[in-house]
Amino acid sequence: MARIVVVGGGYGGVTVAKGLDPLADVVLVEQKDQFVHHAAALRAAVDEVWEHAIFMPYSNLLDRGTVLQGTAARVSGTTVEVFGHDPIEADYIILATGSTYPFPAKYSSSRATVAKARIEQLHQDLASAQSVMLVGGGTVGIEMAGELSNAFPGIQITIVEKGPDVLSTPGYSDALRAELRRQLDDLGVRVVTGAELSYLPPHNVGELGHFTVATKAGEHIEADIWFQCHGSRANTGYLDGTEYQELLHPDGTVRVEPTLQVQGHPTVYAIGDITDVRESKRADAARQQARVVISNISRQLEGEAPDTTYQPTKEWVVLPLGPTLGASQLVDAEGQTRIVGPEQTAEIKGTDLMVSVIRSQLNLP
């Protein structure tokens, strides 16, 4: 029976591992001891009720395969080396290691107990803080502002964005920006655009401690706690020094074919945040890419050539500002963009931020 090693147990990794489990000997290599539902991480950062909901065990995911907790040290050819374990020889490899991002949008700890302890400390610090600075006015900064405003109504929030407006990267409409700015204004969130900090605060991200910083234009900003809301990077360091290194872009993403095969390696695939597919990095995109890989490897197992290609999906932007506010940029069947407000945004995202969907995927009650 063919052995398939999936490196990374995020949204794409669990989808592809579960889909191929009936067909082959699947080994899912994942650094963390529990699945982390990062799409709800900002809610968990401010709400104790959500602290435990975003962590879910892998124990029910695979019927036949194995989930191996460990950190991938190196992938060379079709050999996966994992710290503390013997090398794993594979017939097929799927690279699905996602991206890193500053706390609290993502957690670096491999142990859920450690991550939960840090969240608990953050809850205590936020309860004592009177003001927060968010560095970055993209989707994470805006969503974090909404969560903070809902959980701590009296807290003063300042977003510092070096671009000319919030959501300054391409792909967002002026109408969406205007609607979000309106809601941020209603919440009392201060937005400072065209501003870059001259230096960072003397405290760690998410650590309580009053500070004053200055922008390069000379404006001073005070706060009790701060968060870095930018800085995503593909997690592909384990490919450095291997034959795959020449396929990496400067941002760490790897070159893939339309079939999602890594260029020049017909039995190695990549999905999710680490691919160089030109689209925003989203959980739903990673899951759709996983389905393409399931189809292609299924054909290869039957002696056929892979023929399913991935087409980037319509770019929907669903951006909640806490449980009851937010805005979304949707694309209809005719390709027309429309903006919807809080009610429809909450309906799309779901009151549980899709926790029930993820639990179902992991075969959890």
GUTORTI-18474 format. One line per 10 residues: number of its first residue (from 1); for each residue x, y, z of C-alpha. Coordinates in Angstrom, 1 decimal. Layout:
REM GUTORTI-18474
NUM	X/Y/Z; ... .
//
This chain:
REM GUTORTI-18474
1	0.0/0.0/0.0; 1.3/3.4/-0.9; 2.5/5.7/1.9; 1.4/9.3/1.9; 2.9/11.8/4.3; 1.1/15.0/5.0; 3.3/17.6/6.6; 1.1/20.0/8.5; -2.2/19.5/10.2; -4.0/22.8/9.5 .
11	-7.1/23.4/7.5; -5.7/21.9/4.2; -3.7/19.2/5.9; -6.6/17.6/7.8; -8.8/17.8/4.7; -6.3/16.0/2.5; -5.3/13.4/5.1; -8.9/12.5/5.9; -9.7/12.3/2.2; -6.9/10.0/1.3 .
21	-7.1/7.9/4.5; -9.3/5.2/2.9; -6.9/4.8/-0.1; -3.4/4.6/1.4; -1.2/4.5/4.5; -1.5/8.1/5.6; 0.9/9.7/8.1; 0.0/13.2/9.2; 3.0/15.0/10.8; 1.9/17.9/12.9 .
31	3.9/20.0/15.4; 1.0/20.9/17.7; -0.7/18.4/20.0; -4.1/19.7/19.1; -5.7/21.3/16.0; -6.0/25.1/16.4; -8.9/26.9/14.8; -7.0/30.1/14.0; -10.0/31.6/12.3; -11.5/32.1/15.7 .
41	-8.3/33.0/17.5; -9.0/36.7/17.9; -12.3/35.9/19.5; -10.5/33.6/21.9; -8.0/36.4/22.7; -10.7/38.5/24.3; -13.3/36.0/25.4; -12.7/33.3/28.1; -15.6/31.2/26.8; -13.7/30.8/23.5 .
51	-10.4/30.0/25.1; -10.9/26.2/24.9; -13.2/26.0/21.9; -10.5/26.7/19.4; -8.4/23.7/20.5; -9.5/20.3/19.2; -7.9/16.9/19.3; -6.7/15.0/16.2; -7.6/11.7/17.8; -10.7/10.9/15.7 .
61	-9.5/12.3/12.4; -8.1/9.2/10.7; -9.6/5.7/10.8; -6.6/3.9/9.4; -3.8/6.4/9.3; -1.5/7.9/11.9; -1.1/11.3/13.4; 2.5/11.9/14.4; 3.1/14.8/16.7; 6.5/16.2/15.8 .
71	8.3/19.0/13.9; 9.4/18.5/10.4; 13.2/19.1/10.3; 13.7/18.5/6.6; 12.0/17.2/3.5; 14.4/15.9/0.9; 13.2/14.0/-2.1; 10.5/11.8/-0.7; 12.0/11.5/2.7; 10.5/13.4/5.6 .
81	12.7/13.9/8.7; 11.0/14.6/11.9; 12.8/15.7/15.1; 12.9/12.8/17.5; 11.7/10.2/15.1; 13.1/8.0/12.4; 13.0/9.3/8.8; 9.8/8.5/7.0; 10.0/7.2/3.4; 7.0/8.2/1.4 .
91	5.5/7.5/-2.0; 3.7/10.8/-2.0; 4.2/13.9/0.1; 1.8/16.8/0.7; 3.4/20.0/2.1; 0.7/21.8/4.1; 2.7/23.7/6.8; 0.8/27.0/6.6; 2.2/30.3/7.7; 3.4/32.0/10.9 .
101	1.8/35.2/12.3; 2.3/37.2/15.4; 0.3/36.3/18.6; -2.7/36.2/19.2; -3.8/35.6/15.6; -1.7/32.4/15.7; 0.1/30.5/18.4; 3.6/29.1/18.0; 3.6/26.7/21.0; 3.3/23.0/20.2 .
111	1.4/22.3/23.4; -2.2/23.5/23.8; -1.8/23.9/27.6; 1.0/26.4/27.0; -1.0/28.3/24.4; -4.0/28.4/26.8; -1.9/29.7/29.6; -0.7/32.6/27.4; -4.3/33.4/26.4; -5.4/33.4/30.1 .
121	-2.6/35.8/30.9; -3.7/38.0/28.0; -7.2/38.1/29.3; -5.9/39.3/32.7; -3.7/42.0/31.0; -6.5/43.2/28.8; -8.9/43.5/31.7; -6.3/45.9/33.4; -5.5/47.9/30.2; -7.2/51.2/29.4 .
131	-5.7/51.5/25.9; -4.5/49.3/23.1; -2.4/50.0/20.0; -2.8/47.8/16.9; 0.1/48.1/14.4; -1.4/47.3/11.0; -4.8/48.2/9.6; -5.4/45.1/7.5; -8.0/42.4/8.1; -6.3/41.2/11.3 .
141	-6.0/44.7/12.8; -9.6/45.6/12.0; -11.0/42.3/13.3; -9.0/42.6/16.4; -10.3/46.2/17.0; -13.8/44.9/16.7; -13.2/42.0/19.2; -11.5/44.3/21.7; -14.3/47.0/21.4; -17.0/44.4/22.0 .
151	-15.3/42.7/24.9; -14.0/45.8/26.6; -16.4/48.7/25.7; -14.4/51.3/27.6; -11.0/50.6/26.2; -9.3/53.1/23.9; -8.1/51.5/20.6; -5.7/53.1/18.1; -4.9/51.5/14.8; -1.6/52.6/13.2 .
161	-1.4/51.9/9.5; 1.5/52.9/7.3; -0.6/52.8/4.1; -3.0/55.6/3.0; -6.1/53.8/4.4; -7.2/50.6/6.1; -7.0/47.5/3.9; -4.3/49.2/1.9; -3.3/46.1/-0.1; -4.9/45.3/-3.4 .
171	-8.2/43.5/-3.7; -10.4/45.5/-1.4; -13.0/47.9/-2.7; -13.3/51.6/-1.7; -16.9/50.8/-0.6; -15.7/48.1/1.8; -13.1/50.4/3.3; -15.7/53.2/3.7; -18.1/50.9/5.4; -15.5/49.5/7.8 .
181	-14.2/53.0/8.6; -17.7/54.1/9.4; -18.2/51.2/11.8; -14.8/51.8/13.4; -15.7/55.5/13.9; -19.0/54.4/15.5; -17.0/52.2/17.9; -14.7/55.1/18.8; -11.6/53.4/17.3; -8.9/55.9/16.3 .
191	-7.3/55.2/13.0; -4.0/56.8/12.1; -3.1/56.2/8.5; 0.0/57.1/6.5; 2.0/56.5/9.7; 5.0/54.3/10.4; 6.4/53.8/13.8; 10.0/55.1/14.4; 10.5/52.3/17.0; 8.6/49.5/18.6 .
201	7.3/49.6/22.2; 9.7/48.4/24.9; 7.2/45.6/25.9; 6.5/42.3/24.1; 3.4/41.9/22.0; 0.4/41.3/24.2; 2.3/42.2/27.4; 0.8/44.8/29.8; 3.0/47.9/30.3; 2.3/51.6/29.5 .
211	4.4/53.1/26.8; 4.7/56.0/24.3; 5.9/55.6/20.8; 6.4/58.1/18.0; 5.6/57.9/14.3; 8.2/58.9/11.7; 6.1/62.1/11.2; 6.5/62.9/14.9; 3.1/62.0/16.2; 3.1/60.4/19.7 .
221	0.9/57.4/20.6; 0.4/56.1/24.1; -1.1/52.7/25.1; -1.0/50.0/27.8; -0.7/47.0/25.5; 0.0/46.5/21.8; -0.3/43.9/19.1; 1.5/43.5/15.7; -1.2/42.9/13.1; 1.0/42.1/10.1 .
231	3.9/39.9/9.2; 2.6/36.6/7.8; 5.2/34.3/6.3; 5.1/30.9/4.7; 6.4/28.2/7.0; 8.9/26.4/4.7; 12.2/26.6/6.6; 12.4/22.8/6.5; 13.0/23.0/2.8; 16.2/25.1/3.1 .
241	19.3/23.3/1.9; 17.3/20.7/-0.1; 16.5/20.4/-3.8; 13.3/22.2/-3.1; 15.1/25.4/-2.0; 15.5/26.6/-5.6; 11.7/26.6/-5.9; 11.1/29.0/-3.0; 10.2/32.6/-3.5; 11.7/35.3/-1.2 .
251	8.5/35.2/0.9; 8.9/31.4/1.5; 6.1/30.3/-0.8; 6.8/27.3/-3.1; 6.3/27.1/-6.9; 3.5/24.7/-7.8; 1.9/23.6/-11.1; -1.9/24.1/-11.7; -2.3/20.5/-10.4; -0.7/21.7/-7.2 .
261	2.3/19.4/-7.7; 5.6/21.0/-6.7; 7.4/22.0/-9.9; 9.6/19.2/-11.1; 8.3/16.7/-8.4; 5.3/14.7/-9.7; 4.7/12.9/-6.4; 5.1/16.0/-4.1; 2.3/18.5/-3.7; 1.8/21.7/-1.7 .
271	-1.4/23.3/-0.5; -2.5/26.3/1.5; -0.5/29.3/2.6; 2.8/28.0/1.3; 1.8/27.8/-2.3; 2.5/30.6/-4.8; -1.0/30.5/-6.0; -2.1/34.2/-6.5; -5.0/34.6/-4.1; -5.5/35.5/-0.5 .
281	-4.5/32.8/2.0; -7.8/31.5/3.5; -9.0/28.4/5.2; -11.6/27.7/2.5; -9.0/28.0/-0.2; -6.7/25.5/1.5; -9.6/23.1/1.8; -10.5/23.4/-1.8; -6.8/22.9/-2.8; -6.8/19.8/-0.7 .
291	-9.7/18.4/-2.7; -7.7/18.9/-5.9; -4.8/17.0/-4.4; -7.1/14.2/-3.2; -8.4/13.8/-6.8; -5.0/13.9/-8.4; -3.3/11.4/-6.0; -6.3/9.1/-6.3; -5.7/9.0/-10.1; -2.0/8.4/-9.6 .
301	-2.7/5.5/-7.2; -4.7/4.0/-10.0; -1.9/4.4/-12.5; -3.4/7.5/-14.2; -2.0/10.9/-14.7; -3.3/13.7/-12.5; -5.7/15.9/-14.4; -7.5/18.1/-11.8; -6.3/21.7/-11.7; -6.9/24.3/-9.1 .
311	-8.7/27.5/-10.1; -8.5/30.3/-7.5; -12.0/30.9/-6.1; -13.9/34.2/-6.1; -12.4/36.5/-3.5; -14.9/36.9/-0.8; -13.9/39.1/2.2; -15.8/38.3/5.3; -14.7/40.6/8.1; -16.5/40.6/11.4 .
321	-16.0/43.3/14.0; -17.0/41.4/17.0; -20.2/39.2/17.2; -22.6/41.8/15.9; -20.7/44.1/13.5; -18.6/43.9/10.4; -18.8/44.0/6.6; -18.2/41.7/3.7; -17.2/42.1/0.1; -19.0/39.4/-2.0 .
331	-18.8/38.4/-5.6; -22.0/37.2/-7.3; -22.5/34.7/-10.1; -22.1/37.5/-12.7; -18.8/38.6/-11.2; -20.2/41.8/-9.7; -18.9/42.9/-6.3; -21.3/44.0/-3.6; -20.8/45.0/0.0; -23.0/43.7/2.8 .
341	-23.1/44.9/6.4; -23.2/43.4/9.9; -26.3/41.1/9.7; -25.2/39.2/6.6; -21.6/39.1/7.7; -22.6/37.4/10.9; -24.8/35.0/9.0; -21.9/34.1/6.6; -19.3/33.6/9.3; -21.8/32.0/11.7 .
351	-22.3/32.7/15.3; -19.8/30.0/16.2; -17.1/31.2/13.7; -17.4/27.8/12.0; -16.3/25.9/15.1; -19.0/23.3/14.5; -17.8/22.9/10.9; -14.3/22.2/12.0; -15.3/19.8/14.7; -17.4/17.8/12.2 .
361	-14.3/17.6/9.9; -12.3/16.3/12.8; -15.0/13.7/13.5; -15.7/15.3/16.9; -19.1/15.5/18.6 .
//
